[in-house]
Structure formats: structure tokens, C-alpha cells
Amino acid sequence: MGPYSEQKQIERAGAIKRLLDDNPNMDPVTRAMWERKANALAVSEEEYNARVKAIYSNMKRGVIEYE
């Protein structure tokens, strides 16, 4: 996740809209999932940053050892 970009969010919304428009026979469950994704896009930098913080604050640091 990078810094908030209003342009990037607009691009994401457009991509989802095109996906839905181009696939009128999409499975209803899949369509509903994409519609939820479109409706859940962050609309402000504050909302975006709060989500990023919530995601990364729950992660634990650790070392992965490879053999």
C-alpha cells in the first residue's frame, strides 16, 4: 500500500465499473463481491490512512528462517 492518491482510487473505481459493465452475466455472488469492493473504496486520505494503520498495526514482526 502506498500513499493515498485520489487519482488511484478513481482508477480503481473505474476498473471495477468496467468489469461489471463488461460482464452482464457475471455470477451474482461475484458481482455482489465486486460491488462491495467498489462501495468500500476509501474516499479520503484520512479514511485510507486509518485503514492502512488498522491493517499493519495487527501484524506481528518476526524473522523467517530458511533452510
Backbone as a ProteinNet text record, in pm:
[ID]
protein_1_A
[PRIMARY]
MGPYSEQKQIERAGAIKRLLDDNPNMDPVTRAMWERKANALAVSEEEYNARVKAIYSNMKRGVIEYE
[TERTIARY]
84.9	0	89.4	58.4	135.5	59	108.4	37.2	-97.3	-189.9	-322.4	-312.4	-390.2	-396.4	-542	-600.2	-738.3	-749.1	-649.5	-649.8	-649.2	-570.4	-564.1	-699.4	-766.4	-897.3	-999	-990.7	-1079.3	-1052.5	-925.6	-889.2	-941.3	-929.4	-979.8	-1131.1	-1202.4	-1347.9	-1385.5	-1313.1	-1339.9	-1314.9	-1207.8	-1176.2	-1285.3	-1335.3	-1442.1	-1569.7	-1601	-1721.1	-1712.5	-1596	-1579.2	-1595.9	-1538.4	-1550.6	-1697.8	-1773.6	-1915.7	-1994.9	-1965.3	-2037.3	-2007.6	-1884	-1842.2	-1885	-1937.9	-1975.1	-2115.9	-2216.8	-2354.6	-2403.8	-2342.9	-2385.8	-2299.4	-2226.7	-2140.8	-2225	-2169.2	-2233.1	-2274.8	-2397.4	-2446	-2359.9	-2302	-2216.9	-2089.9	-2031.2	-1910.6	-1943.2	-2055.5	-2097.2	-2114.6	-2178.8	-2200.2	-2066.9	-1971	-1839.9	-1774	-1776.7	-1714.4	-1788.4	-1919.6	-1995.6	-1958.9	-1940.5	-1896	-1758.4	-1668.8	-1533.9	-1541.5	-1624.5	-1638.1	-1693.2	-1791	-1852	-1760.3	-1662	-1573.7	-1444.7	-1425.4	-1303.5	-1297.1	-1178.6	-1159.2	-1183.8	-1254.3	-1287	-1211	-1125.9	-1044.3	-911.3	-814.7	-684	-693.2	-776.4	-791.9	-846.7	-948.5	-1007.2	-904.6	-832.8	-731.2	-623.3	-572.1	-466	-514.1	-637.5	-692.5	-697	-732.9	-737.5	-598	-501.8	-364.3	-313.4	-338.2	-294.3	-358.4	-489	-559.2	-501.1	-467.7	-412.8	-274.2	-186	-47.5	-25.3	-111.6	-92.7	-123.1	-197.2	-230	-128.1	-29.6	72.5	182.7	237.2	345.7	476.7	578.9	711.1	771.8	841.4	907.6	1014.8	1098	1204.1	1168.3	1175.7	1150.8	1285.1	1304	1430.3	1411.6	1504.1	1502.8	1616.6	1591.4	1696.8	1779.3
-117.3	0	123.4	212.4	334.7	450.5	569.9	685.9	702.9	769.2	791.6	871	830.2	901.3	901.1	1019.8	1029.8	975.9	1004.3	955.5	802.5	739.9	593.2	534.5	598.4	549.2	562.9	672.3	690.6	581.6	550.9	444.3	309.5	283	155.7	145.2	252.4	252.9	231.8	297.5	281.9	140.5	80.1	-57.4	-154	-134.5	-222.1	-198.9	-72.1	-42.7	-107.4	-98	-161	-312.8	-371.3	-515.8	-555.7	-480.2	-512.2	-486.6	-374.4	-340.7	-438.7	-486.8	-576.1	-720.8	-751.7	-890	-895.2	-868.5	-865.2	-999.9	-1109.1	-1242	-1296.7	-1208.4	-1249.9	-1315.8	-1417.7	-1485.5	-1381.7	-1387.8	-1287.5	-1272.9	-1380.8	-1373.5	-1294.4	-1321.1	-1249.1	-1102.2	-1074.9	-936.8	-862.2	-924.9	-861.3	-832	-923.8	-901.7	-778.6	-765.3	-650.6	-521.4	-528.4	-409.3	-363.9	-459.7	-425	-361.6	-416.4	-359.3	-214.5	-188.5	-53.2	42	-4.1	80.6	103.1	16.7	25.3	101.9	152	227	350.8	377.6	495.6	621.5	716.7	840.1	961.2	938	1047.7	992.3	1080.3	1037.8	990.3	1054.5	1014.6	872.4	842	707.8	604.4	636.3	546.4	518.8	624.7	607.6	528.1	548.2	470.6	322.4	290.9	150.2	89.1	165.2	116.1	89.5	182.3	166.3	42.8	24.1	-91.4	-222.3	-225.9	-348.9	-379.3	-278.5	-303.6	-306.1	-245.7	-249	-387.3	-468.3	-603.4	-707.4	-665.3	-758.9	-769.8	-886.7	-909.2	-919.1	-859.4	-869.6	-1003.2	-1057.1	-1183.4	-1208.7	-1300.2	-1337.2	-1472.9	-1481.6	-1607	-1669.5	-1789	-1857.7	-1959.7	-1957.8	-2053.2	-2151.1	-2272.4	-2374.3	-2377.9
0	0	0	-86.4	-93.6	-33.8	-55.8	-4.6	-75.5	-9.8	-66.9	-196.4	-293.3	-420.8	-466.9	-473.4	-520.8	-663	-745.6	-883.3	-887	-800.5	-796.3	-755	-659.5	-616.2	-730.2	-806.1	-920.7	-1025	-1047.3	-1141.8	-1094.4	-965.6	-911.5	-930	-898.7	-914.9	-1061.6	-1151.7	-1294.6	-1343.2	-1293.5	-1333.4	-1288.1	-1168.3	-1118.1	-1197.2	-1226.8	-1305.9	-1443.5	-1508.2	-1640.8	-1630.7	-1527.1	-1507.2	-1497.1	-1418	-1400.7	-1529.1	-1596.3	-1719.6	-1832.3	-1839	-1946.9	-1925.9	-1807.9	-1775.7	-1718.8	-1801.6	-1751.4	-1699	-1741.9	-1697.9	-1584.8	-1517.8	-1407.9	-1297	-1238	-1125.8	-1020.9	-970.9	-875.5	-749.8	-704.2	-584.7	-616.2	-731.5	-773.3	-798.1	-862.4	-887.7	-755.4	-659.7	-529.3	-460.3	-473.5	-413.1	-473.2	-606.6	-672.5	-641.6	-629.8	-592.2	-450.9	-359.7	-223.2	-225.7	-308.9	-320.9	-369.5	-470.1	-523.7	-417.9	-342.8	-240	-120.8	-103.3	13.6	-13.8	-135.3	-163.9	-74.5	-22.1	62.6	-19.1	41	-30.7	23.5	122.5	175.1	224.6	235.6	284.7	428.9	508.3	648.5	660.1	579.2	580.3	533.8	428.3	373.8	478.3	540	640	760.4	801.8	913.6	878.5	755.6	713	709	655.1	649.2	790.6	880.6	1019.2	1081.8	1058.4	1115.7	1063	935.9	877.1	933.8	931.9	969.7	1120.3	1198.5	1343.9	1400.4	1327.1	1372.9	1329.4	1251.3	1205.2	1310.2	1322.2	1415.8	1338.7	1395.3	1333	1370.7	1279	1305.3	1201.8	1232.8	1141.5	1082.3	952.9	884.9	854.1	901.4	877.6	766.7	674.3	562.4	579.8	539.9	549.8	425.6
[MASK]
+++++++++++++++++++++++++++++++++++++++++++++++++++++++++++++++++++

